[in-house]
Amino acid sequence: MFDPSAFVARCRGMIAAPDATIRDHVRPVPPWGVAAREHAVPLIVLTAAMSTVMIWLFPPQLLAAHAEAGLELLLLQFVMEIVVNFVGVAVISGVVMFFAGVFGGQATFNAAFVMVALASTPYLLAKTVVTLPIIGAFVFLAGLIYTLVLLYKAAPIALQLPWQNRGKHFAMSLLSLLMIAMLARTAFGPAHP
């Protein structure tokens, strides 16, 4: 059952005390479905809704130029944001899991999904304000960098990855994800309106 106060505490913990929060949620590792229900899906839906409201308040040029189709574009934006973010968390989890096995860690999807879902919290929260003039881009960049740092630091905790291999694990995971993103962009084109 979804507990809103526990969800808020996890989000706050991933910003202020990420190591302790990850440790608390990977010992024992819950099934990935529990992590999706309790954290990933509520976070993704909440941030997609917040992002859609921000786009409505501060429309980018494309939406402003198509004001007559604004509601349809906003609804499409909302749905695509949810789908793309959930698929992104799942794909990142798969890649992180694969390289955890390669570099001597625990290669389980459950642990990888919990780690990625928790580590994605700053990025998803920061993504909601990207359309704000001037400050939005800086907040978004800070959230992205903080999420990358969390993924780097969390791998030894969540995936029992040897500390000496965390740099190699992070680099190979990141390079693989960049290649997957480029291939997906080529295959599917722009995902957002």
N, C-alpha and C positions, 0 to 999 in steps of 0.2 A: 504494500500500500504506500502511495506517495505521501511523504511527510514534508510539507512546505518549510517548516522551521529547520529540519535537517538539511534540506536543499540549500537554504540561505546560508546555513552554517558551513556547508561544504564550499559554496562559492566564496564566502568570506575567507575560509581557511586556505583556499587555493591562491588567494591574493596575499594574505598576511603570513601564513605559516604552511607553505606547500609541502615541505618534507614530512611534517607530522601528519598532515591531512592525508597524504598518499599512504604513509605507513598504516594509518588507522583503517584505510579502505582496501588494502591489499593483503591483510593478515586477518582472517583467511580471505582468499580471493573469491568474490562472489561470481556467479555466472554472469556472462556479458549481458544477458537479458535483464537482469536486476539492475545492473549499472545503467543500461539504456533507459529503463523505466524510471529509475530514481534520480538520475542526473542528466544523462545526455539528451534525451527527448525533451524533458521540461526546459532545459537550458536552451536547446536549439529553437523550440517553439517560442519561448519567451523573447529571445534575442531577435528572432525573425519578426515577431510582432513589433518590438521596439524599433527595429531597423526600418520596417515599413512605415511606422508613424513618423520617424525622422525623415524618411524620403518624402512623405506627404508634406511635412512642415518645411523642409529645405530641399525642394525637388532639383535633381540634376537636370542638365540641359535637355536630355532625351525626353524626360517626363514633362518638362515645362513646354517643350515644343509640341507635344501631343496631349494637350490638356483635355481634349474631348474624350480621349481613351484612357484618361488617368486612373479611373477606378479599376478597369480591367488590368492595366499594367501593374498597379499596386497589388492586386490579388495574385497575379502571376508572379510578381516579385516575391511575395510572401511564401507561396507554395514552392517556388524554385529554391528559395533560401533554405527551407526546411529539408527538401530532398537533397540538395547539394551538400549541405553541412552534415547530414546523417551519413550519406554515402562517403563523404570525406573522412569522417571519424572511423568508419568501418575499414576503408582502404588503408588509411594511415596505420590502424591497428594491425592489419594483416602484414604490412611491410615491416613494421617495428617487431612484430612477432617473428617473422622470418629471419631477420638479421640478429635477433636475440639468440636464436638457435645456432646461427653461424658463429657467433662470437662467445659461445659458452654460457648463455643465459637460459632461463626457463622459457621455452617457446610455446606458450599457451595463449590462445586468443582471448580467454577471459582476463588474464593479467594485463595483456596489451590493451584491450579495450578499456578497462578501468583506468589505466594510466593515461591513455590518450583522451578519454572523456574528461577526466579531471584536469589534465594539463591544458586542454583547449578552452577552459573557462575564461582566462584573461583575453584571449583572442576574440572569442565570440562576444564577450561583453564590450570590448573596445570597438568591434565592428559595427555596433549599433549607432555610434556617433560619427562614422566616417563622413557623412554628408554635411556635418557642421562646418561652416566657413572657418578657415584658418586652423583652428584647434583640432578638428576632426581627424585630419591626416596624421597629426603628431600622436594623438591618443591611439589611433589604429596601429601605427608603427610600433609604439611602445607595447601595446598588447600582443602584437605578433612576436616581437623580440622576447618578451617575458614568457610566452608560451614555448618558444624554442628553447629557452634556458631551462624551463621546467621539464621539457621532454629529455633534455640532456641529463639533468640532475636526477630525474625520476627512474630512469632505466635500471640503474643498479638496485634501487629499492623495490620496484614493482616486478621486474623481470629477473631478479637475482643475477644480474649481469656483472661479471668481474669488473672492478673499478678501472683496471688498466685497459679494458676494451670499450669503455663507454664512448670515447672519442671516435673510434673506428665505427662503432655501431651507429652513432649519431650521424656521422658523415655519409656512410653508405645508405642509411635510411633516407636522409635528406636528398641526396643525389637521385636515388630511385624515385622518390616522390616527385621531384622536379621533372624527371623524364615522364612519369605517368601523367602529370598535369599537362605537359606539352603535347603528349599523344592524345589525351582526352580533349584538349582544346582544338587540336587539328581535326579529330574525328567528329566532335559534336558542335564545334563552333562556339560562339559566345553563349553561355548558359543563362545569362541574365538579360532582361529587356533593356 
